[in-house]
Amino acid sequence: MVFDVGGVLVDWDPRYLYRTLIPDEQEMERFLAEVCSLEWHAQHDLGASYEDTIPALITDHPLWADEVRAWSDRFVEMYGGIFEGTVELLGQLRQRHVPLFASTNWGAESWELVKARYPFLRWFDGALVSGKVGIAKPDPAFFELLTETFGLVPEATLYIEDNLVNLEAAARQGFVTHLFVSPEALRAELDGRGLLDVHQP
């Protein structure tokens, strides 16, 4: 089984941090749309370093210098916690010795920090992290590398993801897919496949 991380196991949203820095909601949303946008952040998922990206963004937006620096200095404050129900399922699958892998668009630097914060991210038999390999979902090359690196058989691998575009890309590579909407729905899927039945071998 392959798990996406953000939105499935870990609740990540820059708003958790920036609501404390920019109290006006509309102003905060403009900042996240026009300054530290998800499009800007995507370069970190491909391996870019904050040492390179933060100074350049401050040069473009000097009035927001402190808020831009906070993206790297206070990144851990963007975590809203974990999806406890999903982590519980991950633990049950681990106890059943189901091979488990992580597939995530995540910066290399922040991946090490989040692993230290949430020990369950070390339960995986392997993890393909976009920031470490320089390829991000939904690039087909990411899924090809995922398959090759861990010797997966896509047709025999359940791929769990909350991002529909990424999920469709995984499906095109032959993976069996589950669109994550809640731990309860995922549990029902796993139960239906007999993956949580302790009586199964």
TABELWO-V310824 format. One record per helix or strand. SS is the DSSP state (alpha for helix, beta for strand). FROM is the first residue (numbers start at 0). LEN is the number of residues. If there is no record, write none. Layout:
ss	from	len
SS	FROM	LEN
SS	FROM	LEN
This chain:
ss	from	len
beta	1	2
beta	5	1
beta	9	3
alpha	14	7
alpha	24	10
alpha	37	8
alpha	49	11
alpha	61	12
alpha	74	4
beta	78	4
alpha	83	12
beta	100	4
alpha	107	10
alpha	118	4
beta	125	4
alpha	129	4
alpha	139	11
alpha	153	3
beta	157	4
alpha	163	9
beta	175	4
alpha	182	10
